[in-house]
Amino acid sequence: MKLKSITITILAVLSLSGSAFAQFSIGSDLVSRYVWRGTDFGNAASVQPSLSYALGNFEIGAWASYPIFSDSSRIGVNENDLYLFYRIGNLGITLNDYYFPEANQLFNYKSDDAIHLLEISASYNFGKFSLLGGFFFSGDTDNSTYFEAGYNFYEKDEITANLTVGAGNGFYSVGDGFGLVNIGLTVSKGPGYVAYVVNPDQETNFLVFGFSISLD
């Protein structure tokens, strides 16, 4: 896989584009549970740091999730991802590299090995509505696909509320084909939020508290 060479090329383009609009961003989320696209990853509270560099319509960044504690009942998941993002108007294109450090094989990009999972995704925002589609093209033999629609239906007194509905196949769903895996209500105020998430496919639900810290 040539992800390393792609990253070097993007960085070279950014460095040649000037630094007038360049910006580093750092921060972290603290979450009571790491729930992603309707699936629980590790049954543990987690700290999720992030680092990004944006220039014009380009952004390159890193995001990670580490359990605050781990025992036999709270396994936790260590994850350290890289991404490349480009925005064209309301359309965003992202290349994600999902990596799990405990594998100790950072540069192993074999397509049949789930150490690195590579996904290409597209998002589109129009008014209060949003759409997302993601496709795993390497590291996942099922080539799992996920689609999501969102609606920001409430904004008042510094409180915002969003509804999300997502469906996926492959590792997202219990059976064959697509399943409804993510129905969520997220209410935010300032840096804090609470999300109520139902996964009909797994017949389970979650109530998650999160707090974002930005050091921009």
Buried (B, 14 or more C-beta within 10 A) or exposed (E): BEBEEEBEEBBEEBEEEEEEEBEEBEBBBBBBBBBEBBBBBBBBBBBBBBBBBBBBEBBBBBBBBBBEEBEEEEEBBBBBBBBBBBBEEEEBBBBBBBBBEEEEBEEEBEEEBBBBBBBBBEBEBEEEEBBBEBBBEBBBEEEBBBBBEBBBEEEEEEEBBBBBBBBBBBBBBEEEEBBBBBBBBBBBEEEEBBBEBBBBBBEEBBEBEBEBEEEE
